[in-house]
Amino acid sequence: MTDKIDFKREIEAYRAPLGQFQIVDVPDLRYLMIDGHGDPNTQAFTDAAEALYPVAYKVKFASKRTLGRDYVVMPLEGLWWAGDMAVFTGSPDKSRWDWTLMIMVPDWIDDDLFAAAVDQVAAGDRPRRLPDVRLESLSEGRCVQTLHVGSYDDEADVLARMHDRFIPDHALRMTGKHHEIYLSDARRVPPERLRTILRQPVAAVGQPDAALRQPDAALRQPDAALGQPVAALGQPVAAKEV
């Protein structure tokens, strides 16, 4: 029997402190991805998630069967952006959001294994957006992140503190897309107990994106307004319900 790897335990960037903004260097990672636009409380968002998950599980089973390498399917993640990032803070305008839903896969998953998994899904109950699922690498590098516990609608204040205070106060600037990792299952966990990692790629002010410093422990500073720890909850979320 092969050992089952849980990358949430293996990769430091999948652990974030509650009540602190943390600076981490995120390694390049491979993801199943699918794009969308607009309010996540729509059928379009559901269709995207329903195309992603079957492929993720077919890839996992193929890896175990053909390569002898088993792992835990990772939680749903999302990249979020807009022409004006202020639509994510204050009074969020969800209709203007662009997003990419993602599920991380190990670096040994190649294009052939991915294509075979898509074909297997297509042979059954084919999701409407299956042709839009792709396998792609993401390079984020230096990031600021924190663990948010609570409703997705309550993220705005945390993001405002991250974007407008912590990042500029530490001579950093935002570079990439807002990134969320959904550690709880919104179908089973009440909104006030949802656990979500909020992440923002950054670079040092006045330096190109690639020229980044190593993390400084002094930058892992608590923010009392971010709340107190709660017990670990739930399983990967099937879709973000906001």
N, C-alpha and C positions, 0 to 999 in steps of 0.2 A: 504493500500500500504506500502510495506517495504521500509526503507531507503536504498539507494544504497551507499555502502562504496567505497571510492576511496583510496586505500592503498598508492598511491603516496603521498597523503596528510597526511595520518595517520602515516607513517613510516619515521622517520627522514632520514634514509639512502638513501631514494629516492630523496633527495634534496641535491645538491652539489653546492659550490660556483664557479663562473667563475673567473679566475685569482688568485685562491688560491688552495693550497693543504690542505685538511681538514682531520683530524684524527677522525674516528667515530667507535663506537662499533655496529656492525651489528648483529641483533638478528638472531637466527636460523629460517629459513624460508623453506616453502614447495614449490616445483616446479614441473611442468611437464618438463621432460628433454628428449633430444635425442642427440646422439653423432655423430660426423663425423670427417673427416680428409681432409686437403688440402685447396686449394684456395677457398674462399667463392664465387668467381665469376664462379661457376660451377653448373651443374644440381643437384649434390649431396647436395649442401647447400639448394637449392630451394626445393628439395624433403623433406628435414628434416623440413623446416619451414612449408611446406604444410601439413605435418602430425601433427604438433604441434597445429596449430591454430584451426582446427575443434574440437579437443578434449577440448581445453581451453574453447571454447564457449558452448559445450555440458555440461561441468562441471558447468559452470556459470549458465546456464538455469536450470539444475537439482537442483542446490543449491537454486535458487529462488523458484522453483516449489515445491520441496519436503521438504525443510527446512525453507522456508520463509526468506532466507538470501540472499540478492542481493548485487552484487559488480561490479565494473568496471573491465573488463578484463585488466590485467596488460601488460605493454610493453614487447616486445621481449628483452631477455638478452642473453649474451654469455659468457662462460668461454673459455679462449684461453691459450694454453700452447704448449711447444715444449721441446725437450731435451736440447736445448740451447736457453734461453730466449732472447738472442741477436738477434734472427731472427725477433723480433718484433720492433727493433729499427735500426737506421742506414739505411741500404737498406733491407727492410723486404723481406724474402723469404716465400711467402704465401703457396708454395707447401709443406712446412714442418710443417704447423700449424695443431694442433689438436684442436677440439672445441666441446663444448656442448651447444646447444641452449636450452633456458629455458623460461618458463612463470610462474611467481609466482602465487600460489593459496592460499586461506585462510587455516589456520590450521584446520578448521572443515571439510575440504574435506578428506574423508577417502578412504581406498582402494576399498571398495564396490562401492561407488559413482563413483570413477575413472573408475573402470572396466565396470560399466554400460555405462558410457559415451563412452568408447572405442568401446563397442559393438554397440552402436547407430551409431557411425561414420562408422563402418565396414559394417553396413546394407545399407548404401547409396553408394556414390561414394568413395570407399575405397582408401585412399592415399597409395602409394606404401610402405612407411616406417612406417605405422601405428603400426605394431607389435613391433617396437623399442621404442615407446614412453613409458616412465615410470614416476611414481610418487615417488619423493625422497626428503629428507630434506638436506639442505646445512647449514653447520656451518662455518662461516667465522670469526666471532669475530672482533678483532681490524683490521681496514683497513685504508689505505690512499686513498682518492679519490678527484676528481676534475671534473668540468663540462668543456667539450671540445666543442667548437662551430666551425664547419668547416668540411671539408672532412675527411673521415676515413683515407685516405692516409696521412693526416697531423698529425696523432696522434703520430707518432714515436718520434718527438722532445719533445713532452709533456711527453711521457713515459720515455724517456732518462733522463729528468730532475727529474722525480719522482723516478726512480730506482737508478740513479747514484748520485743524489745530496740530494734531500729532505729526502729520507728514511735513508741513512747512516748518514747524518748530524744530525738526531734526534735519533741516537743510536738504529735504528730499522733494521730489516732484512726481506726480502720477504719470505713468507711461503707458500701461496696458489697459485691458478691460477689467471691470469689476468682476470678481470671481466668487461664487458661493458654492459651498460643499454641504449637502443636505444629509446630516448624520442621523436624523430621525425620520420615521415614517409618518407623514402628515395624515394618513388614513387612520392611524391608531393612537397617535400622541396628540393631546390637546394643544392648541396654539401656544399657550403660555409656557409649555415645556419643550417646544421644538428646539433642537440644537443645530446650529448652522455656523460653519466657519465662514467668516467674511474676509476676503483677501483683496488687496490692491497692489499690483506691480508698481515699483517705484525706481527712480534713479536719483543719484546725487545731483543737486542743483549745480549747473555749470559743467557737468560732465556728460559725455555721450552715454547712451544706455548701457553699453557693454562694460564701461569702466566703473565698476561698483566696488565699494569697500566690503570687507568681511563684517558679519554681524557683530555688534558691540553690545555686551550684556547690559550696559548702562541704558540702552534704548528700550529694554523690556520693562516699561514703566506702567504701574497700575493706573487705571482710570476708574475711580470709585463709582462713576455714573454708569458703568457697564454692568453692574450687578454682582451677585454672589453665586458661588458654585451650587449646582444641583446634581442629583444622581445621574449617572449615564442612562440614556434612554434609547429605546427603539432600534429599528433596523433602517436600511436605506429607503429613502422616500421614493415613491413611484412617480409622483408629479408634484411640482410646487404649487400649492394652493394658497393664494394670497388674497 
